[in-house]
């Protein structure tokens, strides 16, 4: 009997099923289970002949599964490799299910921290930089992202899928242990920190609006007389900016960081706080003789 | 015309939502990002200039809104399409770009909460599809495996996304025509402006919590900060400096390692 092997066409079909429809029926019971089953369906059809074998294989692939889907395509690849071995008589169905469950944690963690929380914001910051520098055509920044992100991710995801299929679980573990991923991550972090520093200074604005005024004798050079006039004697924002430019926006950003990272506030709660602060600072600005707008 | 535009924007709200028919890479992580959402809304509404003027600040404020793990309390796709739509529809009521940005944030707030709620409804309703999938699997019917996932999931997804979005947009649109010629009072404009420009701190603060892992990272962050304040570099110029620094750091790290192997 000839060795059963998944054809290239089926691999591509399985990958596309996953790549486009992994989130279609997300829910609390099986998370991405139904989508995983759909991705495995063409493979199962090719590897197994009987209705019973197909049913057993489909049933083990619609169970609970979750991952960061773009990086997690590697799990699909590994599972296809294992199903292929099983169809040829090695391995076991339990092993496939166990491997799948075991990979939920690490692939979610890598996908979320490396891809979702680093690469996406990084690419977006570069595109924001493009958009805010090209004042006559800021939409170029959006177009660059629309081209680079989906196409780049498709190829990365397909590469990981094939890597999982060819190298299997052992090959992946070896790659993870090589430290290459850490180095890339560190480099991306440095790039991100510098750009985020620049964006914080350029885009966060926050003024305390305290500008105390007093009646003073002012010499009017046109008429040659002294007149009583309201003059600013103490502007807090100007004072602070001369000590360290944009210190108030920097402080606000650090407060958000602290609330989110250390005090575990939700983004919506922080948004509420910003709304309250904005209202309070605006109100200060309208206090007669004390506020910047009065 | 306005109705058709609202329908189109609602369609994109659905496409940019998590788990739409085009996949999360093209949908949630691309069409659902504020920078792109604003651009698309601008194209549909025929006002790319206003759209991008609010799109960049929205993107900065929601830069860190990437929802790892799929817990969605705040639906970015809903938030930014509705926010940009609000800014364009109510453009006549304010005079400055800063106030427009504030309006966009107000719209985004409403949209985000509705979207988050609808996501939870979608998430709960999808559970019934498991029975359908289980039945197909039991019969070993590989050809039908796509139906519960794509057909079922998207029928529910479309209803949960498109319909509420359209109602919200038509409401904002009606508010836009009702307030035609009326201008928002100065104090409210000032408040909206302050809110809009302070919101950028939300994105920056949260993204820092992803990036900062060691004390020295704060120094690198401050490096980028003073490049803008003391040296007056533009965002693009700082990005170029950052790429150069990252390339050098990567080379040094690699070199250290290979030297270590020799010794």
Interface residues (C-beta under 8 A of the other chain):
Chain A: X17 X19 X20 X21 X22 X23 X24 X25 X26 X27 X28 X29 X30 X31 X33 X34 X35 X37 X38 X40 X41 X42 X44 X45 X50 X51 X52 X53 X54 X55 X56 X58 X59 X62 X66 X68 X69 X70 X108 X112 X113 X116 X117 X118 X120 X121 X124 X125 X126 X127 X128 X129 X130 X131 X132 X133 X138 X139 X141 X142 X143 X145 X146 X149 X150 X153 X154 X157 X183 X186 X187 X188 X189 X190 X191 X192 X193 X194 X195 X196 X197 X198 X199 X200 X201 X202 X203 X204 X205 X206 X207 X245 X246 X249 X250 X252 X253 X254 X255 X256 X257 X259 X260 X261 X266 X267 X268 X270 X271 X274 X275 X277 X278 X279 X281 X282 X285 X286 X293
Chain B: X18 X19 X20 X21 X22 X23 X24 X25 X26 X27 X28 X29 X30 X33 X35 X36 X38 X39 X42 X48 X52 X53 X55 X56 X57 X59 X60 X63 X64 X65 X66 X68 X69 X70 X73 X74 X109 X123 X124 X125 X126 X127 X129 X130 X133 X134 X136 X137 X138 X139 X140 X141 X142 X143 X145 X146 X148 X149 X150 X152 X153 X154 X157 X187 X190 X191 X194 X195 X197 X198 X199 X200 X201 X202 X204 X205 X206 X207 X208 X209 X210 X211 X212 X213 X217 X220 X221 X222 X223 X224 X225 X226 X227 X228 X229 X230 X233 X234 X235 X236 X237 X238 X239 X241 X242 X243 X245 X246 X249 X250 X253 X254
